[in-house]
Amino acid sequence: MKTFIITCFDKKNSLKTRLANRELHLAYLKSFKNKLILAGPILNKSNKPKGSVLILKLKNKFELNNFLKNDPYSKVGLFDTINIEILKRVF
């Protein structure tokens, strides 16, 4: 298993899209509860979501790509950029 840190930044002026799909996104994340370490929005200066951070334990990049492809936020084209890093956990 690998630990992936995913940071996603929303397209400009997409808050309505994010909020309209939030419940589907949260339900999707709950289906990964045994693999999900952390999830939450990145906030702008006005405390409004502008992106997401996810930390997941998955087998490989193929599994990660499937996770991202099937996320309701990805399906509606919410994200402008997605960054993926592998974390080597020490503690």
Backbone hydrogen bonds, N-H to C=O, Kabsch-Sander energy under -0.5 kcal/mol:
donor,donor_aa,acceptor,acceptor_aa,energy
2,K,58,L,-3.6
3,T,87,L,-0.6
4,F,2,K,-0.6
4,F,56,L,-3.1
5,I,85,E,-2.9
6,I,4,F,-0.6
6,I,54,L,-3.2
7,T,83,N,-2.4
8,C,52,S,-2.9
9,F,81,T,-2.6
10,D,50,K,-2.5
11,K,78,L,-2.7
14,S,11,K,-0.8
18,R,14,S,-2.3
19,L,15,L,-2.8
20,A,16,K,-2.3
21,N,17,T,-1.2
21,N,18,R,-0.6
22,R,19,L,-0.7
25,H,21,N,-2.3
26,L,22,R,-2.9
27,A,23,E,-2.3
28,Y,24,L,-2.2
29,L,25,H,-2.4
30,K,26,L,-2.3
31,S,27,A,-1.1
31,S,28,Y,-0.6
32,F,29,L,-2.0
33,K,30,K,-1.5
35,K,32,F,-2.6
36,L,32,F,-1.9
37,I,35,K,-0.6
37,I,55,I,-3.0
38,L,55,I,-1.6
40,G,53,V,-1.9
42,I,51,G,-2.3
44,N,48,K,-2.7
47,N,44,N,-2.0
50,K,42,I,-3.4
51,G,42,I,-1.0
52,S,8,C,-2.5
53,V,40,G,-2.8
54,L,6,I,-2.4
55,I,38,L,-2.8
56,L,4,F,-2.2
57,K,35,K,-2.9
58,L,2,K,-2.4
58,L,56,L,-0.7
64,L,60,N,-1.9
65,N,61,K,-3.1
66,N,62,F,-2.1
67,F,63,E,-2.2
68,L,64,L,-2.7
69,K,65,N,-2.6
70,N,66,N,-1.8
71,D,67,F,-0.6
71,D,68,L,-0.9
74,S,71,D,-0.6
75,K,71,D,-2.3
76,V,72,P,-1.4
77,G,74,S,-1.5
78,L,73,Y,-2.4
80,D,9,F,-3.5
81,T,9,F,-1.6
83,N,7,T,-3.3
85,E,5,I,-2.3
87,L,3,T,-3.1
87,L,85,E,-0.5
89,R,87,L,-0.8
